[in-house]
Amino acid sequence: MVNGTVNKDRLSMILAEIFKNNRLSIEDLAKIIGVSRRTLIRDLDKLKEQRRLLRVGSDKAGNWEIL
């Protein structure tokens, strides 16, 4: 399934970017990954469901934690 592969690659890219800078905003992360804000939010939700990612603190002043 092509979509599943692309999505897994994109999820890995998101985790790699957050590993480099865990204070990235959704907007900045979407630009880096090259997807829309909505697509990134969907991917972040998937990572949270899989218990691989957690947002600590507020959207503005918080940070991401890779689990």
N, C-alpha and C positions, 0 to 999 in steps of 0.2 A: 504494500500500500504506500504510494508515494507521499500522500499527505502525512501519514504517521511518521515517516522517516524525516521529512522536512520539519515537522513539529518537534521531534526528538532532538534534532540538530539545533533547532532554535532554542529549545529549553536548555540545552547544554551551553549555548552561547550566552544566554541570560545569566546562568549560574557563574560562568567564567567572568563576565563583566562585573557582577556583584562581588565576586571574590576579590577582584582588583580594587573595587571602590564600593563599599557597602552603604554609602550615603547617596547613591545616585537617585535622582527623581525619576518618576515614571516617564516624564517627557524626555529627559536626557537618555534614558535607557532605550526608549522607543527609537530615537534618532540613531543611536549607536547600532542597534540591532537591524534597523531599516524596516520597521513595521509601523503600523498605525498605533495610536495610543490604545484603542479598543482591543486590537489583537494582542498587544503586550499585556493588558489587564487580564485577558482570557488566559494567556500563558502563565502569568503570575498566579492566578487562581488555581490552575492545574498543579503548579509546583507546591502551592500551599496544601491542596487536597492530598497530594502525595507525601506530605510532611517532609518536604525537602527544603522549604523556605518559610521564613517567618518575618513579619514586619514588627519591629520593636519601636514603640513610641509613635508619635504623630506622623502624619504624611509629610509635614513640612520639616520637622526637626528630628525625626526618627531615623532608623537605619534598618537594613536588611540583615538577617541572620541565616546563614546556610546551616541546615541541620544534618 
